[in-house]
Amino acid sequence: MLDAPVTIFLLFAVFAFIRSKEDPRWWIAVGFALGLAVMTKGPAAIPAIVAIAIAAAVRRPQPSRHIGLGVAAFIVSASTWHLAMLYLHGHQFFNEYIGNQILRRAAR
C-alpha cells in the first residue's frame, strides 16, 4: 500500500529537480522528497536517487549552497527514524531491519 506515496515523493523529487535549473532553492525540495521516499519504501528509492545524481552530473549545475542543503535535507529526512530506532533497539534493529528486511529481500 506504500506504492502511491513513494511514487508521489519520487515524482515531486523529479519535478523539483527540473525546477532547480531555474531556481537552485529547489534542490532543498529534491533532497527532502528523496528522503521521504526512502522513509516510505526504503531501497525502492535508490534507482531514483541514482538517476537524479546522474542527471545532475550530466547537467552540471552551477555550484550552489542549495545543493549542499538538499543533501542535508535528504540526510535529515531519511535518517531521523532510522537513528531513533537504532538508539532505542541497538543492534537488534540493525540486524532485523538491515539484515532481514533489506538485504535478504534484495537477495531473493
C-alpha positions as CSV (number, residue, x, y, z in Angstrom):
1,M,0.0,0.0,0.0
2,L,3.0,2.3,0.0
3,D,3.4,2.4,-3.7
4,A,1.3,5.5,-4.2
5,P,3.1,7.6,-1.5
6,V,6.5,6.7,-2.7
7,T,5.5,7.4,-6.3
8,I,4.3,10.9,-5.2
9,F,7.5,11.6,-3.4
10,L,9.6,10.5,-6.4
11,L,7.6,12.5,-8.9
12,F,7.9,15.5,-6.7
13,A,11.7,15.0,-6.5
14,V,11.9,14.8,-10.3
15,F,9.7,17.9,-10.6
16,A,11.8,19.8,-8.1
17,F,15.0,18.7,-9.9
18,I,13.6,20.1,-13.2
19,R,12.7,23.4,-11.4
20,S,16.2,23.5,-9.8
21,K,17.7,24.6,-13.1
22,E,15.9,27.9,-12.9
23,D,16.0,28.3,-9.1
24,P,18.6,26.4,-7.1
25,R,16.5,26.6,-4.0
26,W,14.5,23.7,-5.4
27,W,17.5,21.4,-4.5
28,I,16.2,21.5,-0.9
29,A,12.9,20.1,-2.1
30,V,14.7,17.4,-4.1
31,G,16.6,16.2,-1.1
32,F,13.6,16.3,1.2
33,A,11.4,14.4,-1.3
34,L,14.0,11.8,-1.9
35,G,14.4,11.4,1.9
36,L,10.7,10.9,2.3
37,A,10.7,8.3,-0.5
38,V,13.5,6.4,1.4
39,M,11.4,6.6,4.6
40,T,8.4,5.3,2.8
41,K,9.8,2.4,0.9
42,G,13.5,2.1,1.7
43,P,15.7,0.8,-1.1
44,A,13.0,1.2,-3.7
45,A,14.0,4.9,-3.9
46,I,17.7,4.1,-4.7
47,P,17.2,4.0,-8.5
48,A,15.6,7.4,-8.5
49,I,18.4,8.8,-6.3
50,V,21.0,7.4,-8.7
51,A,19.0,8.7,-11.8
52,I,18.8,12.2,-10.4
53,A,22.5,12.2,-9.4
54,I,23.5,11.1,-12.9
55,A,21.2,13.7,-14.5
56,A,22.7,16.4,-12.2
57,A,26.2,15.3,-13.1
58,V,25.4,15.5,-16.8
59,R,23.7,18.8,-16.5
60,R,26.5,20.2,-14.3
61,P,24.5,22.7,-12.2
62,Q,26.3,25.8,-11.1
63,P,27.9,25.4,-7.7
64,S,25.4,26.4,-5.1
65,R,25.0,26.1,-1.4
66,H,21.5,24.8,-2.1
67,I,22.8,21.5,-3.4
68,G,24.5,21.0,-0.1
69,L,21.3,22.0,1.7
70,G,19.4,19.5,-0.5
71,V,21.9,16.7,0.6
72,A,21.4,17.8,4.2
73,A,17.6,17.7,3.8
74,F,17.9,14.2,2.4
75,I,20.1,13.0,5.3
76,V,17.8,14.5,7.9
77,S,14.6,13.3,6.4
78,A,15.9,9.8,5.5
79,S,17.8,9.1,8.7
80,T,15.7,10.5,11.6
81,W,13.6,7.4,12.1
82,H,16.4,5.1,11.4
83,L,18.7,6.7,14.0
84,A,15.8,6.8,16.6
85,M,15.2,3.0,16.1
86,L,18.9,2.3,16.3
87,Y,19.1,4.3,19.5
88,L,16.1,2.5,21.0
89,H,16.8,-1.0,19.8
90,G,20.5,-1.1,19.1
91,H,22.0,-4.0,17.1
92,Q,18.7,-5.9,17.2
93,F,17.2,-3.2,14.9
94,F,20.2,-3.2,12.7
95,N,20.2,-7.0,12.3
96,E,16.4,-7.2,11.7
97,Y,15.9,-4.1,9.5
98,I,19.0,-4.1,7.5
99,G,19.8,-7.8,7.6
100,N,16.4,-9.4,7.2
101,Q,14.2,-6.7,5.7
102,I,16.5,-5.2,3.2
103,L,19.4,-7.5,2.4
104,R,17.6,-10.8,2.4
105,R,14.7,-9.4,0.3
106,A,17.1,-8.0,-2.2
107,A,18.9,-11.3,-2.5
108,R,15.7,-13.2,-3.3
